[in-house]
Amino acid sequence: MESLVTIRRKALAELKEAAYALGCNAVIGVDFDYLTLDPETVNATGGTLYLPYVFGVTANGNAVIIEKNGI
């Protein structure tokens, strides 16, 4: 099972890839949102089935182009 740190790193890597695909070279104002899905569900016979927790992470930010100043 992946750790939350690993999942967060993957979300950030995907955010960077999306920014580079747009022609940008940086991402600013990065924010992470976390989602936990309830592991409890009802099976076909009406009984309760307990599953492992499922975590989701999204990374949001602004893709920008940073240029060197001529100073």
Distance bins in CASP14 RR format, pairs under 12 A and 6 or more apart:
PFRMAT RR
TARGET T0000
AUTHOR 0000-0000-0000
RMODE 2
METHOD distances of the structure
MODEL  1
1 7 0 0 0 0 0 1 0 0 0 0 0
1 52 1 0 0 1 0 0 0 0 0 0 0
1 53 0 0 0 0 1 0 0 0 0 0 0
1 54 0 0 0 0 0 1 0 0 0 0 0
1 55 0 0 0 0 1 0 0 0 0 0 0
2 8 0 0 0 0 1 0 0 0 0 0 0
2 9 0 0 0 0 1 0 0 0 0 0 0
2 10 0 0 0 0 1 0 0 0 0 0 0
2 11 0 0 0 0 0 1 0 0 0 0 0
2 52 0 0 0 0 0 1 0 0 0 0 0
2 54 0 0 0 0 0 1 0 0 0 0 0
2 55 0 0 0 0 1 0 0 0 0 0 0
2 56 0 0 0 0 0 1 0 0 0 0 0
2 57 0 0 0 0 0 1 0 0 0 0 0
3 9 0 0 0 0 1 0 0 0 0 0 0
3 10 0 0 0 0 0 1 0 0 0 0 0
3 55 0 0 0 0 1 0 0 0 0 0 0
3 57 0 0 0 0 0 1 0 0 0 0 0
4 10 0 0 0 0 0 1 0 0 0 0 0
4 11 0 0 0 0 0 1 0 0 0 0 0
4 32 0 0 0 0 0 1 0 0 0 0 0
4 34 1 0 0 1 0 0 0 0 0 0 0
4 35 0 0 0 0 0 1 0 0 0 0 0
4 36 0 0 0 0 0 1 0 0 0 0 0
4 53 0 0 0 0 0 1 0 0 0 0 0
4 54 0 0 0 0 0 1 0 0 0 0 0
4 55 1 0 0 1 0 0 0 0 0 0 0
4 56 0 0 0 0 1 0 0 0 0 0 0
4 57 1 0 0 1 0 0 0 0 0 0 0
5 11 0 0 0 0 0 1 0 0 0 0 0
5 12 0 0 0 0 0 1 0 0 0 0 0
5 32 0 0 0 0 0 1 0 0 0 0 0
5 55 0 0 0 0 0 1 0 0 0 0 0
5 57 0 0 0 0 1 0 0 0 0 0 0
6 12 0 0 0 0 0 1 0 0 0 0 0
6 13 0 0 0 0 0 1 0 0 0 0 0
6 55 0 0 0 0 0 1 0 0 0 0 0
6 56 0 0 0 0 0 1 0 0 0 0 0
6 57 0 0 0 0 1 0 0 0 0 0 0
7 13 0 0 0 0 0 1 0 0 0 0 0
7 14 0 0 0 0 0 1 0 0 0 0 0
7 32 0 0 0 0 1 0 0 0 0 0 0
7 34 0 0 0 0 1 0 0 0 0 0 0
7 35 0 0 0 0 0 1 0 0 0 0 0
7 36 0 0 0 0 0 1 0 0 0 0 0
7 54 0 0 0 0 0 1 0 0 0 0 0
7 55 1 0 0 1 0 0 0 0 0 0 0
7 56 1 0 0 1 0 0 0 0 0 0 0
7 57 1 0 1 0 0 0 0 0 0 0 0
7 58 0 0 0 0 0 1 0 0 0 0 0
7 59 0 0 0 0 0 1 0 0 0 0 0
8 14 0 0 0 0 0 1 0 0 0 0 0
8 15 0 0 0 0 0 1 0 0 0 0 0
8 30 0 0 0 0 0 1 0 0 0 0 0
8 31 0 0 0 0 0 1 0 0 0 0 0
8 32 1 0 0 1 0 0 0 0 0 0 0
8 33 0 0 0 0 0 1 0 0 0 0 0
8 34 0 0 0 0 1 0 0 0 0 0 0
8 55 0 0 0 0 1 0 0 0 0 0 0
8 56 0 0 0 0 1 0 0 0 0 0 0
8 57 1 0 1 0 0 0 0 0 0 0 0
8 58 0 0 0 0 1 0 0 0 0 0 0
8 59 1 0 0 1 0 0 0 0 0 0 0
9 15 0 0 0 0 0 1 0 0 0 0 0
9 16 0 0 0 0 0 1 0 0 0 0 0
9 32 0 0 0 0 0 1 0 0 0 0 0
9 57 0 0 0 0 1 0 0 0 0 0 0
9 59 0 0 0 0 1 0 0 0 0 0 0
10 16 0 0 0 0 0 1 0 0 0 0 0
10 17 0 0 0 0 0 1 0 0 0 0 0
10 32 0 0 0 0 0 1 0 0 0 0 0
10 55 0 0 0 0 0 1 0 0 0 0 0
10 56 0 0 0 0 0 1 0 0 0 0 0
10 57 1 0 0 1 0 0 0 0 0 0 0
10 58 0 0 0 0 0 1 0 0 0 0 0
10 59 0 0 0 0 1 0 0 0 0 0 0
11 17 0 0 0 0 0 1 0 0 0 0 0
11 18 0 0 0 0 0 1 0 0 0 0 0
11 27 0 0 0 0 0 1 0 0 0 0 0
11 30 0 0 0 0 1 0 0 0 0 0 0
11 31 0 0 0 0 0 1 0 0 0 0 0
11 32 1 0 0 1 0 0 0 0 0 0 0
11 33 0 0 0 0 1 0 0 0 0 0 0
11 34 0 0 0 0 1 0 0 0 0 0 0
11 35 0 0 0 0 0 1 0 0 0 0 0
11 55 0 0 0 0 0 1 0 0 0 0 0
11 56 0 0 0 0 1 0 0 0 0 0 0
11 57 1 0 1 0 0 0 0 0 0 0 0
11 58 1 0 0 1 0 0 0 0 0 0 0
11 59 1 0 1 0 0 0 0 0 0 0 0
11 60 0 0 0 0 1 0 0 0 0 0 0
11 61 0 0 0 0 0 1 0 0 0 0 0
12 18 0 0 0 0 0 1 0 0 0 0 0
12 19 0 0 0 0 0 1 0 0 0 0 0
12 27 0 0 0 0 1 0 0 0 0 0 0
12 29 0 0 0 0 0 1 0 0 0 0 0
12 30 1 0 0 1 0 0 0 0 0 0 0
12 31 0 0 0 0 0 1 0 0 0 0 0
12 32 0 0 0 0 1 0 0 0 0 0 0
12 57 0 0 0 0 1 0 0 0 0 0 0
12 58 0 0 0 0 0 1 0 0 0 0 0
12 59 1 0 1 0 0 0 0 0 0 0 0
12 60 0 0 0 0 0 1 0 0 0 0 0
12 61 0 0 0 0 0 1 0 0 0 0 0
13 19 0 0 0 0 0 1 0 0 0 0 0
13 20 0 0 0 0 0 1 0 0 0 0 0
13 27 0 0 0 0 0 1 0 0 0 0 0
13 30 0 0 0 0 0 1 0 0 0 0 0
13 57 0 0 0 0 0 1 0 0 0 0 0
13 59 0 0 0 0 1 0 0 0 0 0 0
14 20 0 0 0 0 0 1 0 0 0 0 0
14 21 0 0 0 0 0 1 0 0 0 0 0
14 27 0 0 0 0 0 1 0 0 0 0 0
14 57 0 0 0 0 0 1 0 0 0 0 0
14 58 0 0 0 0 1 0 0 0 0 0 0
14 59 1 0 0 1 0 0 0 0 0 0 0
14 60 0 0 0 0 0 1 0 0 0 0 0
14 61 0 0 0 0 0 1 0 0 0 0 0
15 21 0 0 0 0 0 1 0 0 0 0 0
15 22 0 0 0 0 0 1 0 0 0 0 0
15 24 0 0 0 0 0 1 0 0 0 0 0
15 26 0 0 0 0 0 1 0 0 0 0 0
15 27 1 0 1 0 0 0 0 0 0 0 0
15 28 0 0 0 0 0 1 0 0 0 0 0
15 29 0 0 0 0 0 1 0 0 0 0 0
15 30 1 0 0 1 0 0 0 0 0 0 0
15 31 0 0 0 0 0 1 0 0 0 0 0
15 32 0 0 0 0 1 0 0 0 0 0 0
15 33 0 0 0 0 0 1 0 0 0 0 0
15 57 0 0 0 0 0 1 0 0 0 0 0
15 58 0 0 0 0 1 0 0 0 0 0 0
15 59 1 0 1 0 0 0 0 0 0 0 0
15 60 1 0 0 1 0 0 0 0 0 0 0
15 61 1 0 0 1 0 0 0 0 0 0 0
15 62 0 0 0 0 0 1 0 0 0 0 0
15 63 0 0 0 0 1 0 0 0 0 0 0
16 22 0 0 0 0 0 1 0 0 0 0 0
16 23 0 0 0 0 0 1 0 0 0 0 0
16 24 0 0 0 0 1 0 0 0 0 0 0
16 25 0 0 0 0 1 0 0 0 0 0 0
16 26 0 0 0 0 1 0 0 0 0 0 0
16 27 1 0 0 1 0 0 0 0 0 0 0
16 28 0 0 0 0 0 1 0 0 0 0 0
16 30 0 0 0 0 1 0 0 0 0 0 0
16 59 0 0 0 0 1 0 0 0 0 0 0
16 61 0 0 0 0 0 1 0 0 0 0 0
16 63 0 0 0 0 1 0 0 0 0 0 0
17 23 0 0 0 0 0 1 0 0 0 0 0
17 24 0 0 0 0 0 1 0 0 0 0 0
17 27 0 0 0 0 0 1 0 0 0 0 0
17 59 0 0 0 0 0 1 0 0 0 0 0
17 63 0 0 0 0 0 1 0 0 0 0 0
18 24 0 0 0 0 1 0 0 0 0 0 0
18 27 0 0 0 0 1 0 0 0 0 0 0
18 58 0 0 0 0 0 1 0 0 0 0 0
18 59 0 0 0 0 1 0 0 0 0 0 0
18 60 0 0 0 0 0 1 0 0 0 0 0
18 61 0 0 0 0 1 0 0 0 0 0 0
18 62 0 0 0 0 0 1 0 0 0 0 0
18 63 1 0 0 1 0 0 0 0 0 0 0
19 25 1 0 0 1 0 0 0 0 0 0 0
19 26 1 0 0 1 0 0 0 0 0 0 0
19 27 1 0 1 0 0 0 0 0 0 0 0
19 28 0 0 0 0 1 0 0 0 0 0 0
19 29 0 0 0 0 0 1 0 0 0 0 0
19 30 0 0 0 0 0 1 0 0 0 0 0
19 59 0 0 0 0 0 1 0 0 0 0 0
19 60 0 0 0 0 0 1 0 0 0 0 0
19 61 0 0 0 0 1 0 0 0 0 0 0
19 62 0 0 0 0 1 0 0 0 0 0 0
19 63 1 1 0 0 0 0 0 0 0 0 0
19 64 0 0 0 0 1 0 0 0 0 0 0
19 65 0 0 0 0 1 0 0 0 0 0 0
19 66 0 0 0 0 0 1 0 0 0 0 0
20 26 0 0 0 0 1 0 0 0 0 0 0
20 27 0 0 0 0 1 0 0 0 0 0 0
20 63 0 0 0 0 1 0 0 0 0 0 0
20 64 0 0 0 0 0 1 0 0 0 0 0
20 65 0 0 0 0 0 1 0 0 0 0 0
21 27 0 0 0 0 0 1 0 0 0 0 0
21 63 0 0 0 0 1 0 0 0 0 0 0
22 61 0 0 0 0 0 1 0 0 0 0 0
22 62 0 0 0 0 0 1 0 0 0 0 0
22 63 1 0 1 0 0 0 0 0 0 0 0
22 64 0 0 0 0 1 0 0 0 0 0 0
22 65 0 0 0 0 1 0 0 0 0 0 0
23 63 1 0 0 1 0 0 0 0 0 0 0
23 64 0 0 0 0 0 1 0 0 0 0 0
23 65 1 0 0 1 0 0 0 0 0 0 0
23 66 0 0 0 0 0 1 0 0 0 0 0
24 61 0 0 0 0 0 1 0 0 0 0 0
24 62 0 0 0 0 1 0 0 0 0 0 0
24 63 1 1 0 0 0 0 0 0 0 0 0
24 64 1 0 1 0 0 0 0 0 0 0 0
24 65 1 0 1 0 0 0 0 0 0 0 0
24 66 0 0 0 0 1 0 0 0 0 0 0
24 67 0 0 0 0 0 1 0 0 0 0 0
25 63 0 0 0 0 1 0 0 0 0 0 0
25 64 1 0 0 1 0 0 0 0 0 0 0
25 65 1 0 1 0 0 0 0 0 0 0 0
25 66 1 0 1 0 0 0 0 0 0 0 0
25 67 0 0 0 0 1 0 0 0 0 0 0
25 68 0 0 0 0 0 1 0 0 0 0 0
26 61 0 0 0 0 0 1 0 0 0 0 0
26 62 0 0 0 0 1 0 0 0 0 0 0
26 63 1 0 0 1 0 0 0 0 0 0 0
26 64 1 0 1 0 0 0 0 0 0 0 0
26 65 1 0 0 1 0 0 0 0 0 0 0
26 66 1 0 1 0 0 0 0 0 0 0 0
26 67 0 0 0 0 0 1 0 0 0 0 0
27 59 0 0 0 0 1 0 0 0 0 0 0
27 60 0 0 0 0 1 0 0 0 0 0 0
27 61 1 0 1 0 0 0 0 0 0 0 0
27 62 1 0 0 1 0 0 0 0 0 0 0
27 63 1 0 1 0 0 0 0 0 0 0 0
27 64 1 0 0 1 0 0 0 0 0 0 0
27 65 0 0 0 0 0 1 0 0 0 0 0
27 66 0 0 0 0 0 1 0 0 0 0 0
28 60 0 0 0 0 0 1 0 0 0 0 0
28 61 1 0 0 1 0 0 0 0 0 0 0
28 62 1 0 1 0 0 0 0 0 0 0 0
28 63 0 0 0 0 1 0 0 0 0 0 0
28 64 1 0 1 0 0 0 0 0 0 0 0
28 65 0 0 0 0 0 1 0 0 0 0 0
28 66 0 0 0 0 1 0 0 0 0 0 0
29 59 0 0 0 0 0 1 0 0 0 0 0
29 60 0 0 0 0 1 0 0 0 0 0 0
29 61 1 0 1 0 0 0 0 0 0 0 0
29 62 1 0 1 0 0 0 0 0 0 0 0
29 63 0 0 0 0 0 1 0 0 0 0 0
29 64 0 0 0 0 1 0 0 0 0 0 0
30 57 0 0 0 0 0 1 0 0 0 0 0
30 58 0 0 0 0 0 1 0 0 0 0 0
30 59 1 0 0 1 0 0 0 0 0 0 0
30 60 1 0 0 1 0 0 0 0 0 0 0
30 61 1 0 1 0 0 0 0 0 0 0 0
30 62 0 0 0 0 1 0 0 0 0 0 0
30 63 0 0 0 0 0 1 0 0 0 0 0
30 64 0 0 0 0 0 1 0 0 0 0 0
31 57 0 0 0 0 0 1 0 0 0 0 0
31 58 0 0 0 0 1 0 0 0 0 0 0
31 59 1 0 0 1 0 0 0 0 0 0 0
31 60 1 0 1 0 0 0 0 0 0 0 0
31 61 1 0 0 1 0 0 0 0 0 0 0
31 62 0 0 0 0 0 1 0 0 0 0 0
32 55 0 0 0 0 0 1 0 0 0 0 0
32 56 0 0 0 0 0 1 0 0 0 0 0
32 57 1 0 0 1 0 0 0 0 0 0 0
32 58 1 0 0 1 0 0 0 0 0 0 0
32 59 1 0 1 0 0 0 0 0 0 0 0
32 60 1 0 0 1 0 0 0 0 0 0 0
32 61 0 0 0 0 1 0 0 0 0 0 0
33 55 0 0 0 0 0 1 0 0 0 0 0
33 56 0 0 0 0 1 0 0 0 0 0 0
33 57 1 0 0 1 0 0 0 0 0 0 0
33 58 1 0 1 0 0 0 0 0 0 0 0
33 59 0 0 0 0 1 0 0 0 0 0 0
33 60 1 0 0 1 0 0 0 0 0 0 0
33 61 0 0 0 0 0 1 0 0 0 0 0
34 53 0 0 0 0 0 1 0 0 0 0 0
34 54 0 0 0 0 0 1 0 0 0 0 0
34 55 1 0 0 1 0 0 0 0 0 0 0
34 56 1 0 0 1 0 0 0 0 0 0 0
34 57 1 0 1 0 0 0 0 0 0 0 0
34 58 0 0 0 0 1 0 0 0 0 0 0
34 59 0 0 0 0 0 1 0 0 0 0 0
35 53 0 0 0 0 0 1 0 0 0 0 0
35 54 0 0 0 0 1 0 0 0 0 0 0
35 55 1 0 0 1 0 0 0 0 0 0 0
35 56 1 0 1 0 0 0 0 0 0 0 0
35 57 1 0 0 1 0 0 0 0 0 0 0
35 58 1 0 0 1 0 0 0 0 0 0 0
36 52 0 0 0 0 0 1 0 0 0 0 0
36 53 1 0 0 1 0 0 0 0 0 0 0
36 54 1 0 0 1 0 0 0 0 0 0 0
36 55 1 0 1 0 0 0 0 0 0 0 0
36 56 1 0 0 1 0 0 0 0 0 0 0
36 57 0 0 0 0 0 1 0 0 0 0 0
37 51 0 0 0 0 1 0 0 0 0 0 0
37 52 0 0 0 0 1 0 0 0 0 0 0
37 53 1 0 0 1 0 0 0 0 0 0 0
37 54 1 0 1 0 0 0 0 0 0 0 0
37 55 1 0 0 1 0 0 0 0 0 0 0
37 56 1 0 0 1 0 0 0 0 0 0 0
38 48 0 0 0 0 0 1 0 0 0 0 0
38 49 0 0 0 0 0 1 0 0 0 0 0
38 50 0 0 0 0 0 1 0 0 0 0 0
38 51 0 0 0 0 1 0 0 0 0 0 0
38 52 0 0 0 0 0 1 0 0 0 0 0
38 53 0 0 0 0 1 0 0 0 0 0 0
38 54 0 0 0 0 1 0 0 0 0 0 0
38 55 0 0 0 0 0 1 0 0 0 0 0
39 48 0 0 0 0 0 1 0 0 0 0 0
39 49 0 0 0 0 1 0 0 0 0 0 0
39 50 1 0 1 0 0 0 0 0 0 0 0
39 51 1 0 1 0 0 0 0 0 0 0 0
39 52 1 0 1 0 0 0 0 0 0 0 0
39 53 1 0 1 0 0 0 0 0 0 0 0
39 54 1 0 0 1 0 0 0 0 0 0 0
39 55 0 0 0 0 0 1 0 0 0 0 0
40 47 0 0 0 0 0 1 0 0 0 0 0
40 48 1 0 0 1 0 0 0 0 0 0 0
40 49 1 0 0 1 0 0 0 0 0 0 0
40 50 1 0 1 0 0 0 0 0 0 0 0
40 51 1 0 0 1 0 0 0 0 0 0 0
40 52 0 0 0 0 0 1 0 0 0 0 0
40 53 0 0 0 0 0 1 0 0 0 0 0
40 54 0 0 0 0 0 1 0 0 0 0 0
41 47 0 0 0 0 1 0 0 0 0 0 0
41 48 1 0 0 1 0 0 0 0 0 0 0
41 49 1 0 1 0 0 0 0 0 0 0 0
41 50 0 0 0 0 1 0 0 0 0 0 0
41 51 1 0 0 1 0 0 0 0 0 0 0
41 52 0 0 0 0 0 1 0 0 0 0 0
41 54 0 0 0 0 0 1 0 0 0 0 0
42 48 1 0 0 1 0 0 0 0 0 0 0
42 49 1 0 0 1 0 0 0 0 0 0 0
42 50 0 0 0 0 0 1 0 0 0 0 0
42 51 0 0 0 0 0 1 0 0 0 0 0
43 49 1 0 1 0 0 0 0 0 0 0 0
43 50 0 0 0 0 0 1 0 0 0 0 0
43 51 0 0 0 0 0 1 0 0 0 0 0
END
